[in-house]
Amino acid sequence: MARALVTGGQGFIGGHLVKELLVRGDEVVVLDLPGAPGRALELHGLGSDVELIEGDVSDRLVVDRAVAGADSIFHLAAQTLVGPAAEDPVGTFRSNVAGTWTVLEAAREEGAGAVVVASSDKAYGPSESLPYREGDELRPTAPYEGSKAAADVISRSYWKSWGLPVAVTRLANVYGGGDLNFSRLIPEVVTAYLADREPQIRSDGSPQRDFLHVSDAVFAYLAIEGALGEGAPRGEALNAGTGQPRSVREVIEQIKAATGSNREPDYLLDRNPDGEIDQQYVDATRLTRATGWSPNTSFEEGINEAVDWYRDYGDPHK
Ligand SMILES: NC(=O)c1ccc[n+]([C@@H]2O[C@H](COP(=O)([O-])OP(=O)(O)OC[C@H]3O[C@@H](n4cnc5c(N)ncnc54)[C@H](O)[C@@H]3O)[C@@H](O)[C@H]2O)c1
């Protein structure tokens, strides 16, 4: 039986990935912080099916235990929220950058067969030239963006320097049921409409993002891991997204339609907040060429799935 390690497996994307790895028959180990807020294993009812190692991903002793015997490693653990990352840059760099080299060092010594590391489209930073392509310069400006860019570059150096079969994912904005990070747009808007209150929007609604459903994100991870075994994307970064930018206003309209609400959101600013990028979307051609991957979930289907999931979950503010 293949053994897979998912760091950050108690989080939103990690939890969905764990579920899929179990479906394909892997033995799964999760490394995450004690009391991780995402509680994905509990949410998906997977607690008894995985080996959970609680600790910090920058702690080499903990990571060595988690990596032991792993054929595949999916490194997703990170401080993922832009605001808290800016308030605690040192903690963020420790988790996101030192955590990444700690996993890579342990993987190198273990001789892991495939390592997939989560970078982000945020690593590109603001750009006049869109969609983002993998050859574009990484020009991060905020601590979260910088931490992801650093993890991205360090990871790829492990293939060139030591032949570790590693690839890096640069995912667009991922959404879907199971995301308990309520400061993110889609969880906030869906749960607000389901509770019949006005969503609080941190902009004027104009910023545009590329929204990828979590099931397509998980299949991107699995497709990259599969291709790494055959050699294809080793040492590469791969974008994953729909290639279609949607404004915050469009997202809200879709969620209004799916929930049947007619409330108007509360736009807290009449502009885009300082430091927030106006428009981001990615070109995923390289990933499609390397693995055959393409997104399967339409935005309408994805939002309907998320609304159904949060309806079952209930009001998080009660
Ligand atoms: N959600 C998105 O839109 C998106 C887009 C692009 C990239 N990513 C990347 O994908 C990965 C997963 O994102 P997510 O949305 O599931 O985030 P999440 O915040 O839901 O999950 C991250 C998990 O990492 C854990 N973690 C944080 N610091 C840790 C540490 N020091 N030691 C051990 N565990 C730690 C957290 O407890 C959490 O369970 C992250 O690396 C993120 O940067 C996410």
The ligand as an ORCA input file, in Angstrom:
! r2SCAN-3c Opt
* xyz 0 1
  N      -7.124     28.383     -0.447
  C      -6.600     28.988     -1.497
  O      -7.268     29.755     -2.204
  C      -5.154     28.744     -1.894
  C      -4.716     29.207     -3.141
  C      -3.385     28.999     -3.520
  C      -2.526     28.334     -2.659
  N      -2.969     27.894     -1.462
  C      -2.019     27.164     -0.600
  O      -2.550     25.868     -0.396
  C      -2.211     25.399      0.909
  C      -3.479     24.985      1.652
  O      -4.357     26.119      1.740
  P      -5.733     26.028      2.531
  O      -6.661     26.974      1.885
  O      -6.134     24.613      2.691
  O      -5.295     26.658      3.933
  P      -5.782     26.332      5.415
  O      -5.376     27.529      6.223
  O      -7.201     25.892      5.442
  O      -4.860     25.098      5.819
  C      -3.498     25.232      6.169
  C      -3.194     24.206      7.264
  O      -1.801     24.357      7.622
  C      -1.707     24.217      9.037
  N      -0.507     24.907      9.515
  C      -0.263     26.247      9.523
  N       0.947     26.493     10.059
  C       1.463     25.281     10.411
  C       2.669     24.882     11.037
  N       3.590     25.774     11.398
  N       2.877     23.562     11.260
  C       1.942     22.641     10.887
  N       0.775     22.964     10.283
  C       0.538     24.271     10.050
  C      -2.981     24.881      9.576
  O      -3.283     24.459     10.896
  C      -4.006     24.433      8.551
  O      -4.652     23.240      8.941
  C      -1.444     26.530      1.583
  O      -0.055     26.279      1.469
  C      -1.840     27.761      0.784
  O      -0.833     28.748      0.831
  C      -4.268     28.075     -1.050
*
